[in-house]
Each structure stands twice: as C-alpha cells, then as structure tokens.
Amino acid sequence: MTTWAEVVEAVSDLPEVTESTWYRTPALTVRGRGFARLCSESEGALMVLCETAKKKALLASGNPAYFTTESYDGYGAVLVDLDRVDSQELRDLLFGAWHLAAPDALRASAPAARQEDRTRLD
C-alpha cells in the first residue's frame, strides 16, 4: 500500500508544494490551491485533480486503482486506490494535478525531467 508519506515524497521535487488539510483530511496544495487529498469517505483513497478527459480515460482503462463516486461525477478529479496504484502512475498523475493547480509562472519552474514527463503524458 502506498502511504501518505510516499504520496508526499512523490511531489517533493515540485515547487511550492505544501502539506495542508482540505475537508479536514491531509492534502497537498500549491500556493494555496489543493490538488490532492486523502478521502475520509473512501478509505484508502486519494482524490487527485485531473482533466475530465483524463478521468474518463482512467476509468475506462479498467484499472481497479482508479474509480469515482457520485460526489465526484462531473468533477475533474479521480479517486485512486492507494493499495492498487502503481507508484510511477501515481507520480505522473500527481504531477498532472500539480500542473493544473499551479499558476502559469510556477509551472515553468518545475524540474526539467518532470516537464519532459508532462510532454510525454499529454
């Protein structure tokens, strides 16, 4: 199982990531904008922001690590089962979430390797 500490470590190289709380659960923010949080309503799940097209693709993939609930229908976020997710997939998904939440000027300061990953993932 991926732990919260491992989730935090997966984004430790990204600029201005802060551990915080969101809906009274541990969360990750960039300049005050949340992009991932543990879900108390779905034990063992991490809510991660993503574009709706990405969410649809993840859900359609059949990978049991990705799911949603009625609360997130129509919302650009996917739920990730931390017991099942591949660590590299989670790292990539978290970078995408950070990229969505970060201001334009800050995105350019992401590590070069992550920028290359973003290009590859789009």
N, C-alpha and C positions, 0 to 999 in steps of 0.2 A: 504494500500500500504506500502510496505517495503521502508524505506528511506535509503539514503546513510549513514546516521549516524547509522542506525541499521545494515547495512552491515558491517561497520567498527567495531561496537560493537561485532558482531558475530565472529570476528577474534582477538579480543583484548587480548585474553589469549595466543595467539600463539607467539613464539619468533621472534623478529626482523621484525615484520610487520610494514611497513611504508606507510603512505598515500603519493601518488605522482600523477603524471599525465602520461598518455600514450595516444598518438594520441590526445593530448590536452583535454583529459577528465579525471575526477577523477579516480584514480586507486589505487590498493593495490599491494605492492611489498614485496619481502623478499630478502634481500641482493641484491637489485637492479634488481631482476627478477620479472616481472609482472605476476600476476596470476588472476587478476580480474579487470575489468574496466567498467565504465558506457559507454553506446554506444550512441553517438550522432546521429548515423544513424538509430537507432531503439529506439525511445523514450520510456522510462520506462523499458529499458532492461539492463541487466548486463551480460557482457561476462565473462565467468568463464572457466578457463583451465580445461580440463579433458582428460582422455584417450579416444581414438576413440571408443572403445568398450562401455564405459560408455555413451558416447554421443549417440551412436546408441540405446542403451537400453532406455535412457531417451526419445528420440524422438519416439521410438516405443511404449512407455507406453501409449501414447495418452493423457498424462497430458498436458493441454494447457499452463502450466507455462514454458514449455521447447520448444524451437524452434531454427531454424537456418536460415541463409540466404546464398545466393550464395557466398558471401565473406568468409564464414566460412566452405564451403564444403571442405572436405578432411583435415580439420584442427582440432586439438584436443582442441576444445572449443565449449561450448554450450551457447546459449543465454537464459537468464532467465527473464521472465516477472515478475517484482517486484510487480505488482498488484495481481498476482495469486499464487505466490510461497508460500509454507508452510515454516514457519520460521525455523523449525528443519531441513527440507530437504535442505534449503539454507545453514544453518550452516554446515551440513555434506558435501555438495558439495564444499563449500569454504575451508574446511579443506583438502579435497582431492586435490584441486587446490594448496593450500599452500604446501602440501606434494610433489606434482610434481615439484614445483619451488624451494623448499628449498634444500640446499646442504645436502648430507647424514649426516654429523656430526650434523647439526642443527635439522634434523628430530627427532633424538633421544632425543632432549631436549623438545619436545612437551609435554604438560601436560599428565599425565598418563591416565586420563579419555578420552582424545582425541585419544590416541594410542589404547585404547580398542575399541573406536568407529571405528577406521580405520580397525581393525581386523574384526569387525563385518560387515563392509560395503564391504570388498573385496570378 
